[in-house]
């Protein structure tokens, strides 16, 4: 095979014939060939530049091709590309120490994986070993990964085709105040957290529950932010019954919400923290499970029944150390907060002009735009789990944005706005201008 660079046509043809794409029917799929990227932008072979308002899969927090991150990978490759997880290695040790220093509370030791799903798998396994219990409580509007255990924890419809999944998963409802499943009485047991969990434990027997796992801020499934006391209420119930609390901050962590970790907004510390994505901006596959001092002590006296060939891969860990340095040196979290305020103000102005905007939810650069057919009835622009013709109204908006140079993404009727944390004010304004234009497509479906 020739070593010459491929043409756009060669890339597209080989992709169609040989690549299996995630969550997609492969027949008729024509993925757009991408030639390069830099900062908050990527471009195709025809030179069309696109503002990445998704940070790809909400993982390119530092943007594309950050020179310091790229150089860190190159330097580590020159030094040591791989050594097994049974050895001590500099980049792995440095990253573990840094995480102990920057994660909230007494979180201390870390196990490194190839991504968030694998980290969640190991978290539920460890929780079961530590507690000697079997059940895990997870929420419906959640996504924790696509591997066997992680997809069983996941609440969204993507888990349906993986069922029956791993046993012992129990569901709880979500603090979705805009569409409260309990009708939002005052006080609301679901949206306040603890009372709802208490009731579930009453039916399940708390002595059988090892852990509660949740995203402090729901990501893919609607960008749902909890009420002020929600996480603390959950924490208190877990403490009462000796249940471990696992926070999945794969999306929300590392500055995405304007705090280094989303749980810092509410001052609540989990027993196990799961991170990935923004940990190293996805430059090399990496995830982490970071555990409390108490679990660390338990691990000193008990065997950890988990392992991966690529646990703590030196290239991945070196890129994460460099990423944390960049975040400090370039004040990335402060930029996320500052640009998030600009984005939020701009979205509020759009809501004055577009009746299709039902609710705006967000902090930092983690925003959700819920689109509706009626503000009065809150009928969603498209139904839950819409497919085929029912999904077209949201698809039209995403497609129109891409045609104008803005990469958008939506889940059901919620538009996800999650640009790189290094985005500039001018780029935010560019995105708002295009959003103003494409939201007219949603307004067409509004009923008065």
LINDASUL-V598551 format. One record per run of one state. SS is the DSSP state (A for helix, B for strand, O for the rest). FROM is the first residue (numbers start at 1). LEN is the number of residues. If there is no record, write none. Layout:
# LINDASUL-V598551
ss=SS from=FROM len=LEN
ss=SS from=FROM len=LEN
This chain:
# LINDASUL-V598551
ss=O from=1 len=7
ss=A from=8 len=11
ss=O from=19 len=15
ss=B from=34 len=6
ss=O from=40 len=1
ss=B from=41 len=4
ss=O from=45 len=4
ss=B from=49 len=4
ss=O from=53 len=2
ss=A from=55 len=4
ss=O from=59 len=5
ss=B from=64 len=1
ss=O from=65 len=2
ss=A from=67 len=13
ss=O from=80 len=10
ss=A from=90 len=13
ss=O from=103 len=6
ss=B from=109 len=5
ss=O from=114 len=2
ss=A from=116 len=16
ss=O from=132 len=3
ss=B from=135 len=5
ss=O from=140 len=8
ss=A from=148 len=6
ss=O from=154 len=3
ss=A from=157 len=6
ss=O from=163 len=6
ss=B from=169 len=4
ss=O from=173 len=4
ss=A from=177 len=3
ss=O from=180 len=9
ss=A from=189 len=4
ss=O from=193 len=1
ss=A from=194 len=11
ss=O from=205 len=1
ss=A from=206 len=3
ss=B from=209 len=6
ss=O from=215 len=2
ss=B from=217 len=1
ss=O from=218 len=7
ss=B from=225 len=1
ss=O from=226 len=4
ss=A from=230 len=12
ss=O from=242 len=2
ss=B from=244 len=5
ss=O from=249 len=13
ss=A from=262 len=4
ss=O from=266 len=6
ss=B from=272 len=4
ss=O from=276 len=1
ss=A from=277 len=3
ss=O from=280 len=7
ss=B from=287 len=5
ss=O from=292 len=1
ss=A from=293 len=9
ss=O from=302 len=12
ss=A from=314 len=16
ss=O from=330 len=2
ss=A from=332 len=22
ss=O from=354 len=3
ss=B from=357 len=7
ss=O from=364 len=2
ss=B from=366 len=7
ss=O from=373 len=7
ss=B from=380 len=1
ss=O from=381 len=7
ss=A from=388 len=16
ss=O from=404 len=2
ss=B from=406 len=2
ss=O from=408 len=1
ss=B from=409 len=3
ss=O from=412 len=2
ss=B from=414 len=4
ss=O from=418 len=7
ss=A from=425 len=19
ss=O from=444 len=5
